Amino acid sequence: MTFHVEPVALRDFSAELSTARYDEITRAELYVKLWGDLSLHQQGVIGAVIGQHRRLMDQLVDMFDALETLAIRNSESLQTIAGVYEVMDAQAAAEIDASLPPTPRPLNTPI
């Protein structure tokens, strides 16, 4: 059994993480901001005094920021890893090619 890496697959997944950052994470954050804020009337007096809802909303924003940072850093790391594997593959191919004897070529003589 051998280990095989497809740099193109890493780059594709990296792009998916970037897309997820803009699509799912940002969309969820906007949804929470749009529909999660409650007026004083909706919170009730006790809710406003305790402030639990505001803390929860702040924690959600922090979580979305952390998810976005994680998606960005993972995307960048996957791009870097793909580049390393491409260089390693090119070096290994060059070493194999250099170890093989040259192929005899026919002489180009006019007939």
Backbone atoms as SQL, in Angstrom:
CREATE TABLE atoms (id INTEGER PRIMARY KEY, chain TEXT, resi INTEGER, resn TEXT, atom TEXT, x REAL, y REAL, z REAL);
INSERT INTO atoms VALUES
  (1, 'A', 1, 'MET', 'N', 0.852, -1.181, 0.000),
  (2, 'A', 1, 'MET', 'CA', 0.000, 0.000, 0.000),
  (3, 'A', 1, 'MET', 'C', 0.893, 1.238, 0.000),
  (4, 'A', 2, 'THR', 'N', 0.574, 2.185, -0.845),
  (5, 'A', 2, 'THR', 'CA', 1.360, 3.413, -0.926),
  (6, 'A', 2, 'THR', 'C', 0.475, 4.613, -0.628),
  (7, 'A', 3, 'PHE', 'N', 1.126, 5.676, -0.251),
  (8, 'A', 3, 'PHE', 'CA', 0.444, 6.935, 0.028),
  (9, 'A', 3, 'PHE', 'C', 0.512, 7.784, -1.225),
  (10, 'A', 4, 'HIS', 'N', -0.630, 8.274, -1.675),
  (11, 'A', 4, 'HIS', 'CA', -0.680, 9.045, -2.906),
  (12, 'A', 4, 'HIS', 'C', -1.493, 10.318, -2.657),
  (13, 'A', 5, 'VAL', 'N', -0.959, 11.434, -3.072),
  (14, 'A', 5, 'VAL', 'CA', -1.636, 12.724, -2.898),
  (15, 'A', 5, 'VAL', 'C', -1.863, 13.350, -4.265),
  (16, 'A', 6, 'GLU', 'N', -3.055, 13.838, -4.470),
  (17, 'A', 6, 'GLU', 'CA', -3.390, 14.573, -5.692),
  (18, 'A', 6, 'GLU', 'C', -3.405, 16.070, -5.355),
  (19, 'A', 7, 'PRO', 'N', -2.369, 16.810, -5.743),
  (20, 'A', 7, 'PRO', 'CA', -2.345, 18.248, -5.432),
  (21, 'A', 7, 'PRO', 'C', -3.580, 18.991, -5.948),
  (22, 'A', 8, 'VAL', 'N', -4.103, 18.560, -7.080),
  (23, 'A', 8, 'VAL', 'CA', -5.294, 19.225, -7.639),
  (24, 'A', 8, 'VAL', 'C', -6.479, 19.059, -6.687),
  (25, 'A', 9, 'ALA', 'N', -6.604, 17.869, -6.085),
  (26, 'A', 9, 'ALA', 'CA', -7.696, 17.642, -5.134),
  (27, 'A', 9, 'ALA', 'C', -7.542, 18.534, -3.908),
  (28, 'A', 10, 'LEU', 'N', -6.298, 18.722, -3.449),
  (29, 'A', 10, 'LEU', 'CA', -6.069, 19.634, -2.318),
  (30, 'A', 10, 'LEU', 'C', -6.452, 21.053, -2.689),
  (31, 'A', 11, 'ARG', 'N', -6.091, 21.464, -3.887),
  (32, 'A', 11, 'ARG', 'CA', -6.436, 22.830, -4.332),
  (33, 'A', 11, 'ARG', 'C', -7.952, 22.994, -4.473),
  (34, 'A', 12, 'ASP', 'N', -8.620, 21.952, -4.968),
  (35, 'A', 12, 'ASP', 'CA', -10.079, 22.007, -5.092),
  (36, 'A', 12, 'ASP', 'C', -10.748, 22.133, -3.724),
  (37, 'A', 13, 'PHE', 'N', -10.274, 21.342, -2.759),
  (38, 'A', 13, 'PHE', 'CA', -10.861, 21.420, -1.421),
  (39, 'A', 13, 'PHE', 'C', -10.559, 22.760, -0.774),
  (40, 'A', 14, 'SER', 'N', -9.383, 23.302, -1.045),
  (41, 'A', 14, 'SER', 'CA', -9.027, 24.630, -0.544),
  (42, 'A', 14, 'SER', 'C', -10.016, 25.672, -1.077),
  (43, 'A', 15, 'ALA', 'N', -10.336, 25.557, -2.353),
  (44, 'A', 15, 'ALA', 'CA', -11.302, 26.492, -2.954),
  (45, 'A', 15, 'ALA', 'C', -12.681, 26.323, -2.328),
  (46, 'A', 16, 'GLU', 'N', -13.049, 25.076, -2.014),
  (47, 'A', 16, 'GLU', 'CA', -14.339, 24.839, -1.368),
  (48, 'A', 16, 'GLU', 'C', -14.387, 25.478, 0.014),
  (49, 'A', 17, 'LEU', 'N', -13.282, 25.437, 0.741),
  (50, 'A', 17, 'LEU', 'CA', -13.242, 26.092, 2.050),
  (51, 'A', 17, 'LEU', 'C', -13.402, 27.602, 1.910),
  (52, 'A', 18, 'SER', 'N', -12.769, 28.169, 0.898),
  (53, 'A', 18, 'SER', 'CA', -12.919, 29.614, 0.665),
  (54, 'A', 18, 'SER', 'C', -14.355, 29.950, 0.313),
  (55, 'A', 19, 'THR', 'N', -14.955, 29.114, -0.516),
  (56, 'A', 19, 'THR', 'CA', -16.349, 29.329, -0.900),
  (57, 'A', 19, 'THR', 'C', -17.254, 29.189, 0.306),
  (58, 'A', 20, 'ALA', 'N', -16.995, 28.188, 1.155),
  (59, 'A', 20, 'ALA', 'CA', -17.806, 27.988, 2.358),
  (60, 'A', 20, 'ALA', 'C', -17.714, 29.206, 3.264),
  (61, 'A', 21, 'ARG', 'N', -16.527, 29.782, 3.302),
  (62, 'A', 21, 'ARG', 'CA', -16.339, 30.983, 4.124),
  (63, 'A', 21, 'ARG', 'C', -17.315, 32.067, 3.698),
  (64, 'A', 22, 'TYR', 'N', -17.424, 32.267, 2.402),
  (65, 'A', 22, 'TYR', 'CA', -18.288, 33.335, 1.915),
  (66, 'A', 22, 'TYR', 'C', -19.749, 32.916, 1.880),
  (67, 'A', 23, 'ASP', 'N', -20.008, 31.669, 1.594),
  (68, 'A', 23, 'ASP', 'CA', -21.393, 31.234, 1.454),
  (69, 'A', 23, 'ASP', 'C', -22.026, 30.873, 2.800),
  (70, 'A', 24, 'GLU', 'N', -21.669, 29.718, 3.331),
  (71, 'A', 24, 'GLU', 'CA', -22.354, 29.205, 4.507),
  (72, 'A', 24, 'GLU', 'C', -22.090, 30.021, 5.771),
  (73, 'A', 25, 'ILE', 'N', -20.811, 30.315, 6.048),
  (74, 'A', 25, 'ILE', 'CA', -20.485, 30.995, 7.299),
  (75, 'A', 25, 'ILE', 'C', -21.048, 32.410, 7.311),
  (76, 'A', 26, 'THR', 'N', -20.808, 33.153, 6.248),
  (77, 'A', 26, 'THR', 'CA', -21.290, 34.533, 6.188),
  (78, 'A', 26, 'THR', 'C', -22.808, 34.578, 6.176),
  (79, 'A', 27, 'ARG', 'N', -23.431, 33.661, 5.435),
  (80, 'A', 27, 'ARG', 'CA', -24.894, 33.616, 5.385),
  (81, 'A', 27, 'ARG', 'C', -25.483, 33.318, 6.764),
  (82, 'A', 28, 'ALA', 'N', -24.893, 32.362, 7.487),
  (83, 'A', 28, 'ALA', 'CA', -25.384, 32.035, 8.821),
  (84, 'A', 28, 'ALA', 'C', -25.207, 33.210, 9.773),
  (85, 'A', 29, 'GLU', 'N', -24.072, 33.883, 9.672),
  (86, 'A', 29, 'GLU', 'CA', -23.823, 35.032, 10.535),
  (87, 'A', 29, 'GLU', 'C', -24.823, 36.156, 10.251),
  (88, 'A', 30, 'LEU', 'N', -25.081, 36.413, 8.972),
  (89, 'A', 30, 'LEU', 'CA', -26.056, 37.446, 8.630),
  (90, 'A', 30, 'LEU', 'C', -27.456, 37.078, 9.101),
  (91, 'A', 31, 'TYR', 'N', -27.807, 35.803, 8.996),
  (92, 'A', 31, 'TYR', 'CA', -29.120, 35.330, 9.446),
  (93, 'A', 31, 'TYR', 'C', -29.273, 35.567, 10.952),
  (94, 'A', 32, 'VAL', 'N', -28.233, 35.207, 11.706),
  (95, 'A', 32, 'VAL', 'CA', -28.295, 35.386, 13.159),
  (96, 'A', 32, 'VAL', 'C', -28.399, 36.863, 13.512),
  (97, 'A', 33, 'LYS', 'N', -27.633, 37.693, 12.820),
  (98, 'A', 33, 'LYS', 'CA', -27.694, 39.127, 13.103),
  (99, 'A', 33, 'LYS', 'C', -29.050, 39.715, 12.733),
  (100, 'A', 34, 'LEU', 'N', -29.628, 39.245, 11.616),
  (101, 'A', 34, 'LEU', 'CA', -30.906, 39.774, 11.149),
  (102, 'A', 34, 'LEU', 'C', -32.059, 39.346, 12.048),
  (103, 'A', 35, 'TRP', 'N', -32.118, 38.062, 12.381),
  (104, 'A', 35, 'TRP', 'CA', -33.261, 37.531, 13.104),
  (105, 'A', 35, 'TRP', 'C', -32.996, 37.273, 14.586),
  (106, 'A', 36, 'GLY', 'N', -31.764, 37.400, 15.018),
  (107, 'A', 36, 'GLY', 'CA', -31.439, 37.072, 16.404),
  (108, 'A', 36, 'GLY', 'C', -31.586, 38.219, 17.378),
  (109, 'A', 37, 'ASP', 'N', -31.471, 39.433, 16.891),
  (110, 'A', 37, 'ASP', 'CA', -31.614, 40.573, 17.793),
  (111, 'A', 37, 'ASP', 'C', -33.080, 40.731, 18.205),
  (112, 'A', 38, 'LEU', 'N', -33.267, 40.922, 19.478),
  (113, 'A', 38, 'LEU', 'CA', -34.616, 41.093, 20.006),
  (114, 'A', 38, 'LEU', 'C', -34.775, 42.503, 20.559),
  (115, 'A', 39, 'SER', 'N', -35.975, 43.039, 20.373),
  (116, 'A', 39, 'SER', 'CA', -36.254, 44.352, 20.954),
  (117, 'A', 39, 'SER', 'C', -36.447, 44.190, 22.460),
  (118, 'A', 40, 'LEU', 'N', -36.487, 45.301, 23.157),
  (119, 'A', 40, 'LEU', 'CA', -36.719, 45.265, 24.599),
  (120, 'A', 40, 'LEU', 'C', -38.035, 44.565, 24.904),
  (121, 'A', 41, 'HIS', 'N', -39.043, 44.841, 24.095),
  (122, 'A', 41, 'HIS', 'CA', -40.360, 44.222, 24.279),
  (123, 'A', 41, 'HIS', 'C', -40.281, 42.708, 24.087),
  (124, 'A', 42, 'GLN', 'N', -39.540, 42.263, 23.068),
  (125, 'A', 42, 'GLN', 'CA', -39.422, 40.829, 22.795),
  (126, 'A', 42, 'GLN', 'C', -38.618, 40.103, 23.868),
  (127, 'A', 43, 'GLN', 'N', -37.624, 40.758, 24.450),
  (128, 'A', 43, 'GLN', 'CA', -36.817, 40.135, 25.492),
  (129, 'A', 43, 'GLN', 'C', -37.569, 40.056, 26.809),
  (130, 'A', 44, 'GLY', 'N', -38.426, 41.008, 27.037),
  (131, 'A', 44, 'GLY', 'CA', -39.080, 41.095, 28.331),
  (132, 'A', 44, 'GLY', 'C', -38.161, 41.809, 29.306),
  (133, 'A', 45, 'VAL', 'N', -38.717, 42.220, 30.398),
  (134, 'A', 45, 'VAL', 'CA', -37.958, 42.989, 31.378),
  (135, 'A', 45, 'VAL', 'C', -36.835, 42.152, 31.965),
  (136, 'A', 46, 'ILE', 'N', -37.130, 40.925, 32.323),
  (137, 'A', 46, 'ILE', 'CA', -36.115, 40.069, 32.935),
  (138, 'A', 46, 'ILE', 'C', -34.982, 39.809, 31.943),
  (139, 'A', 47, 'GLY', 'N', -35.316, 39.542, 30.678),
  (140, 'A', 47, 'GLY', 'CA', -34.298, 39.294, 29.663),
  (141, 'A', 47, 'GLY', 'C', -33.378, 40.483, 29.474),
  (142, 'A', 48, 'ALA', 'N', -33.942, 41.674, 29.499),
  (143, 'A', 48, 'ALA', 'CA', -33.145, 42.888, 29.333),
  (144, 'A', 48, 'ALA', 'C', -32.237, 43.110, 30.534),
  (145, 'A', 49, 'VAL', 'N', -32.759, 42.833, 31.733),
  (146, 'A', 49, 'VAL', 'CA', -31.974, 43.044, 32.945),
  (147, 'A', 49, 'VAL', 'C', -30.830, 42.040, 33.028),
  (148, 'A', 50, 'ILE', 'N', -31.131, 40.789, 32.773),
  (149, 'A', 50, 'ILE', 'CA', -30.101, 39.751, 32.885),
  (150, 'A', 50, 'ILE', 'C', -29.087, 39.870, 31.755),
  (151, 'A', 51, 'GLY', 'N', -29.522, 40.209, 30.563),
  (152, 'A', 51, 'GLY', 'CA', -28.618, 40.391, 29.431),
  (153, 'A', 51, 'GLY', 'C', -28.094, 39.095, 28.836),
  (154, 'A', 52, 'GLN', 'N', -28.766, 37.998, 29.114),
  (155, 'A', 52, 'GLN', 'CA', -28.308, 36.708, 28.601),
  (156, 'A', 52, 'GLN', 'C', -28.344, 36.653, 27.069),
  (157, 'A', 53, 'HIS', 'N', -29.382, 37.214, 26.505),
  (158, 'A', 53, 'HIS', 'CA', -29.512, 37.138, 25.048),
  (159, 'A', 53, 'HIS', 'C', -28.371, 37.886, 24.355),
  (160, 'A', 54, 'ARG', 'N', -28.006, 39.048, 24.869),
  (161, 'A', 54, 'ARG', 'CA', -26.916, 39.820, 24.266),
  (162, 'A', 54, 'ARG', 'C', -25.601, 39.052, 24.337),
  (163, 'A', 55, 'ARG', 'N', -25.359, 38.396, 25.466),
  (164, 'A', 55, 'ARG', 'CA', -24.130, 37.596, 25.596),
  (165, 'A', 55, 'ARG', 'C', -24.137, 36.430, 24.609),
  (166, 'A', 56, 'LEU', 'N', -25.302, 35.808, 24.462),
  (167, 'A', 56, 'LEU', 'CA', -25.412, 34.705, 23.502),
  (168, 'A', 56, 'LEU', 'C', -25.140, 35.196, 22.086),
  (169, 'A', 57, 'MET', 'N', -25.686, 36.346, 21.742),
  (170, 'A', 57, 'MET', 'CA', -25.462, 36.900, 20.400),
  (171, 'A', 57, 'MET', 'C', -23.978, 37.220, 20.194),
  (172, 'A', 58, 'ASP', 'N', -23.328, 37.772, 21.219),
  (173, 'A', 58, 'ASP', 'CA', -21.891, 38.063, 21.122),
  (174, 'A', 58, 'ASP', 'C', -21.082, 36.785, 20.953),
  (175, 'A', 59, 'GLN', 'N', -21.465, 35.728, 21.655),
  (176, 'A', 59, 'GLN', 'CA', -20.767, 34.442, 21.534),
  (177, 'A', 59, 'GLN', 'C', -20.948, 33.861, 20.136),
  (178, 'A', 60, 'LEU', 'N', -22.146, 34.006, 19.562),
  (179, 'A', 60, 'LEU', 'CA', -22.374, 33.520, 18.203),
  (180, 'A', 60, 'LEU', 'C', -21.513, 34.275, 17.197),
  (181, 'A', 61, 'VAL', 'N', -21.420, 35.583, 17.338),
  (182, 'A', 61, 'VAL', 'CA', -20.584, 36.381, 16.434),
  (183, 'A', 61, 'VAL', 'C', -19.123, 35.946, 16.565),
  (184, 'A', 62, 'ASP', 'N', -18.667, 35.731, 17.809),
  (185, 'A', 62, 'ASP', 'CA', -17.292, 35.264, 18.024),
  (186, 'A', 62, 'ASP', 'C', -17.068, 33.901, 17.376),
  (187, 'A', 63, 'MET', 'N', -18.065, 33.011, 17.476),
  (188, 'A', 63, 'MET', 'CA', -17.943, 31.683, 16.885),
  (189, 'A', 63, 'MET', 'C', -17.856, 31.773, 15.358),
  (190, 'A', 64, 'PHE', 'N', -18.676, 32.617, 14.757),
  (191, 'A', 64, 'PHE', 'CA', -18.634, 32.769, 13.301),
  (192, 'A', 64, 'PHE', 'C', -17.302, 33.362, 12.854),
  (193, 'A', 65, 'ASP', 'N', -16.769, 34.303, 13.631),
  (194, 'A', 65, 'ASP', 'CA', -15.459, 34.862, 13.309),
  (195, 'A', 65, 'ASP', 'C', -14.373, 33.791, 13.380),
  (196, 'A', 66, 'ALA', 'N', -14.459, 32.937, 14.411),
  (197, 'A', 66, 'ALA', 'CA', -13.488, 31.843, 14.547),
  (198, 'A', 66, 'ALA', 'C', -13.616, 30.847, 13.389),
  (199, 'A', 67, 'LEU', 'N', -14.833, 30.547, 12.982),
  (200, 'A', 67, 'LEU', 'CA', -15.035, 29.643, 11.842),
  (201, 'A', 67, 'LEU', 'C', -14.466, 30.231, 10.561),
  (202, 'A', 68, 'GLU', 'N', -14.670, 31.513, 10.368),
  (203, 'A', 68, 'GLU', 'CA', -14.150, 32.170, 9.167),
  (204, 'A', 68, 'GLU', 'C', -12.626, 32.142, 9.167),
  (205, 'A', 69, 'THR', 'N', -12.024, 32.442, 10.306),
  (206, 'A', 69, 'THR', 'CA', -10.563, 32.398, 10.420),
  (207, 'A', 69, 'THR', 'C', -10.048, 30.993, 10.160),
  (208, 'A', 70, 'LEU', 'N', -10.722, 30.006, 10.711),
  (209, 'A', 70, 'LEU', 'CA', -10.334, 28.611, 10.509),
  (210, 'A', 70, 'LEU', 'C', -10.422, 28.222, 9.034),
  (211, 'A', 71, 'ALA', 'N', -11.486, 28.623, 8.364),
  (212, 'A', 71, 'ALA', 'CA', -11.642, 28.307, 6.940),
  (213, 'A', 71, 'ALA', 'C', -10.546, 28.969, 6.111),
  (214, 'A', 72, 'ILE', 'N', -10.223, 30.223, 6.419),
  (215, 'A', 72, 'ILE', 'CA', -9.184, 30.944, 5.677),
  (216, 'A', 72, 'ILE', 'C', -7.833, 30.269, 5.872),
  (217, 'A', 73, 'ARG', 'N', -7.472, 29.995, 7.123),
  (218, 'A', 73, 'ARG', 'CA', -6.161, 29.401, 7.403),
  (219, 'A', 73, 'ARG', 'C', -6.038, 27.995, 6.833),
  (220, 'A', 74, 'ASN', 'N', -7.100, 27.209, 6.929),
  (221, 'A', 74, 'ASN', 'CA', -7.047, 25.860, 6.349),
  (222, 'A', 74, 'ASN', 'C', -6.936, 25.911, 4.836),
  (223, 'A', 75, 'SER', 'N', -7.640, 26.844, 4.217),
  (224, 'A', 75, 'SER', 'CA', -7.562, 27.000, 2.768),
  (225, 'A', 75, 'SER', 'C', -6.137, 27.353, 2.348),
  (226, 'A', 76, 'GLU', 'N', -5.533, 28.297, 3.058),
  (227, 'A', 76, 'GLU', 'CA', -4.154, 28.694, 2.742),
  (228, 'A', 76, 'GLU', 'C', -3.182, 27.538, 2.963),
  (229, 'A', 77, 'SER', 'N', -3.372, 26.799, 4.044),
  (230, 'A', 77, 'SER', 'CA', -2.489, 25.664, 4.342),
  (231, 'A', 77, 'SER', 'C', -2.600, 24.580, 3.271),
  (232, 'A', 78, 'LEU', 'N', -3.807, 24.309, 2.820),
  (233, 'A', 78, 'LEU', 'CA', -3.980, 23.294, 1.773),
  (234, 'A', 78, 'LEU', 'C', -3.298, 23.722, 0.474),
  (235, 'A', 79, 'GLN', 'N', -3.347, 25.009, 0.158),
  (236, 'A', 79, 'GLN', 'CA', -2.652, 25.515, -1.029),
  (237, 'A', 79, 'GLN', 'C', -1.143, 25.302, -0.889),
  (238, 'A', 80, 'THR', 'N', -0.619, 25.591, 0.290),
  (239, 'A', 80, 'THR', 'CA', 0.813, 25.411, 0.552),
  (240, 'A', 80, 'THR', 'C', 1.203, 23.942, 0.438),
  (241, 'A', 81, 'ILE', 'N', 0.403, 23.069, 1.043),
  (242, 'A', 81, 'ILE', 'CA', 0.685, 21.632, 1.004),
  (243, 'A', 81, 'ILE', 'C', 0.649, 21.119, -0.432),
  (244, 'A', 82, 'ALA', 'N', -0.316, 21.582, -1.210),
  (245, 'A', 82, 'ALA', 'CA', -0.405, 21.161, -2.617),
  (246, 'A', 82, 'ALA', 'C', 0.865, 21.566, -3.357),
  (247, 'A', 83, 'GLY', 'N', 1.349, 22.768, -3.102),
  (248, 'A', 83, 'GLY', 'CA', 2.586, 23.226, -3.736),
  (249, 'A', 83, 'GLY', 'C', 3.782, 22.368, -3.349),
  (250, 'A', 84, 'VAL', 'N', 3.866, 21.984, -2.077),
  (251, 'A', 84, 'VAL', 'CA', 4.960, 21.124, -1.616),
  (252, 'A', 84, 'VAL', 'C', 4.915, 19.776, -2.334),
  (253, 'A', 85, 'TYR', 'N', 3.736, 19.190, -2.436),
  (254, 'A', 85, 'TYR', 'CA', 3.627, 17.900, -3.125),
  (255, 'A', 85, 'TYR', 'C', 3.964, 18.013, -4.610),
  (256, 'A', 86, 'GLU', 'N', 3.600, 19.118, -5.240),
  (257, 'A', 86, 'GLU', 'CA', 3.944, 19.302, -6.650),
  (258, 'A', 86, 'GLU', 'C', 5.457, 19.370, -6.837),
  (259, 'A', 87, 'VAL', 'N', 6.143, 20.092, -5.953),
  (260, 'A', 87, 'VAL', 'CA', 7.605, 20.187, -6.023),
  (261, 'A', 87, 'VAL', 'C', 8.235, 18.824, -5.772),
  (262, 'A', 88, 'MET', 'N', 7.726, 18.113, -4.750),
  (263, 'A', 88, 'MET', 'CA', 8.265, 16.787, -4.434),
  (264, 'A', 88, 'MET', 'C', 8.071, 15.817, -5.600),
  (265, 'A', 89, 'ASP', 'N', 6.901, 15.859, -6.223),
  (266, 'A', 89, 'ASP', 'CA', 6.637, 14.991, -7.366),
  (267, 'A', 89, 'ASP', 'C', 7.574, 15.305, -8.526),
  (268, 'A', 90, 'ALA', 'N', 7.796, 16.586, -8.795),
  (269, 'A', 90, 'ALA', 'CA', 8.682, 16.980, -9.891),
  (270, 'A', 90, 'ALA', 'C', 10.119, 16.538, -9.604),
  (271, 'A', 91, 'GLN', 'N', 10.558, 16.684, -8.351),
  (272, 'A', 91, 'GLN', 'CA', 11.906, 16.260, -7.986),
  (273, 'A', 91, 'GLN', 'C', 12.056, 14.745, -8.105),
  (274, 'A', 92, 'ALA', 'N', 11.067, 14.010, -7.619),
  (275, 'A', 92, 'ALA', 'CA', 11.130, 12.544, -7.697),
  (276, 'A', 92, 'ALA', 'C', 11.144, 12.088, -9.149),
  (277, 'A', 93, 'ALA', 'N', 10.334, 12.717, -9.990),
  (278, 'A', 93, 'ALA', 'CA', 10.308, 12.350, -11.407),
  (279, 'A', 93, 'ALA', 'C', 11.650, 12.645, -12.065),
  (280, 'A', 94, 'ALA', 'N', 12.259, 13.779, -11.719),
  (281, 'A', 94, 'ALA', 'CA', 13.566, 14.132, -12.290),
  (282, 'A', 94, 'ALA', 'C', 14.640, 13.140, -11.846),
  (283, 'A', 95, 'GLU', 'N', 14.592, 12.720, -10.577),
  (284, 'A', 95, 'GLU', 'CA', 15.565, 11.743, -10.084),
  (285, 'A', 95, 'GLU', 'C', 15.408, 10.390, -10.780),
  (286, 'A', 96, 'ILE', 'N', 14.179, 9.976, -10.976),
  (287, 'A', 96, 'ILE', 'CA', 13.932, 8.700, -11.676),
  (288, 'A', 96, 'ILE', 'C', 14.414, 8.800, -13.113),
  (289, 'A', 97, 'ASP', 'N', 14.078, 9.895, -13.779),
  (290, 'A', 97, 'ASP', 'CA', 14.518, 10.081, -15.166),
  (291, 'A', 97, 'ASP', 'C', 16.050, 10.077, -15.262),
  (292, 'A', 98, 'ALA', 'N', 16.712, 10.716, -14.301),
  (293, 'A', 98, 'ALA', 'CA', 18.178, 10.794, -14.332),
  (294, 'A', 98, 'ALA', 'C', 18.819, 9.426, -14.082),
  (295, 'A', 99, 'SER', 'N', 18.119, 8.544, -13.375),
  (296, 'A', 99, 'SER', 'CA', 18.698, 7.235, -13.061),
  (297, 'A', 99, 'SER', 'C', 18.561, 6.232, -14.216),
  (298, 'A', 100, 'LEU', 'N', 17.727, 6.534, -15.180),
  (299, 'A', 100, 'LEU', 'CA', 17.507, 5.620, -16.306),
  (300, 'A', 100, 'LEU', 'C', 18.576, 5.845, -17.377),
  (301, 'A', 101, 'PRO', 'N', 18.995, 4.761, -18.041),
  (302, 'A', 101, 'PRO', 'CA', 19.972, 4.942, -19.126),
  (303, 'A', 101, 'PRO', 'C', 19.314, 5.682, -20.294),
  (304, 'A', 102, 'PRO', 'N', 20.112, 6.401, -21.038),
  (305, 'A', 102, 'PRO', 'CA', 19.534, 7.122, -22.185),
  (306, 'A', 102, 'PRO', 'C', 19.004, 6.129, -23.225),
  (307, 'A', 103, 'THR', 'N', 17.976, 6.529, -23.896),
  (308, 'A', 103, 'THR', 'CA', 17.385, 5.704, -24.940),
  (309, 'A', 103, 'THR', 'C', 18.141, 5.950, -26.238),
  (310, 'A', 104, 'PRO', 'N', 18.588, 4.866, -26.898),
  (311, 'A', 104, 'PRO', 'CA', 19.291, 5.056, -28.166),
  (312, 'A', 104, 'PRO', 'C', 18.357, 5.687, -29.211),
  (313, 'A', 105, 'ARG', 'N', 18.865, 6.614, -29.918),
  (314, 'A', 105, 'ARG', 'CA', 18.094, 7.306, -30.951),
  (315, 'A', 105, 'ARG', 'C', 18.615, 6.854, -32.334),
  (316, 'A', 106, 'PRO', 'N', 17.716, 6.719, -33.269),
  (317, 'A', 106, 'PRO', 'CA', 18.181, 6.362, -34.628),
  (318, 'A', 106, 'PRO', 'C', 18.962, 7.523, -35.235),
  (319, 'A', 107, 'LEU', 'N', 19.913, 7.183, -36.040),
  (320, 'A', 107, 'LEU', 'CA', 20.683, 8.217, -36.729),
  (321, 'A', 107, 'LEU', 'C', 19.837, 8.822, -37.828),
  (322, 'A', 108, 'ASN', 'N', 19.915, 10.075, -37.944),
  (323, 'A', 108, 'ASN', 'CA', 19.188, 10.765, -39.023),
  (324, 'A', 108, 'ASN', 'C', 20.117, 10.877, -40.227),
  (325, 'A', 109, 'THR', 'N', 20.070, 9.873, -41.055),
  (326, 'A', 109, 'THR', 'CA', 20.914, 9.911, -42.261),
  (327, 'A', 109, 'THR', 'C', 20.004, 10.058, -43.470),
  (328, 'A', 110, 'PRO', 'N', 20.440, 10.866, -44.391),
  (329, 'A', 110, 'PRO', 'CA', 19.618, 11.002, -45.608),
  (330, 'A', 110, 'PRO', 'C', 19.667, 9.705, -46.421),
  (331, 'A', 111, 'ILE', 'N', 18.608, 9.417, -47.052),
  (332, 'A', 111, 'ILE', 'CA', 18.534, 8.199, -47.868),
  (333, 'A', 111, 'ILE', 'C', 18.939, 8.483, -49.277);
